Amino acid sequence: MTATVSETTLDARVDVRFTAAGTPLAVRYDGRVWAVAAEPVHWFTRDSWWETQRTVPVGVGNVVDIERWRLQVRLGASTSALRTFELRRDPLSEQWLLEFITDS
């Protein structure tokens, strides 16, 4: 028997609660609160500005770094199965997007 991983691509808007140090604690998605259950992974990728041809006024700041988090979460304080959420925030936005969910 082989295990399969189910992945769902979304780009859904989510609310993220952070610690004072800036680490995610919980994600509100689809009316439910998912608690972070393992050490999150944080990194940045670059926007392909040459393809989007996004223009911004001089002095706006960093417009190419896309912030990302990979989180293992479970519903509330339950012992439900872990799921992996990958979040992204585009450089000119304060809104977090749930890019995809993986059942793991």
Buried (B, 14 or more C-beta within 10 A) or exposed (E): EEEEEEEEEBEBEBEBEEEEEEEBEBBEBEEEBBBBBEEBEBEEEEBEEEEEEBEEEEEEEEBBBBBBBBBBBBBEEEEEEBBBBBBBBBBEEEEBBBBBBBEE
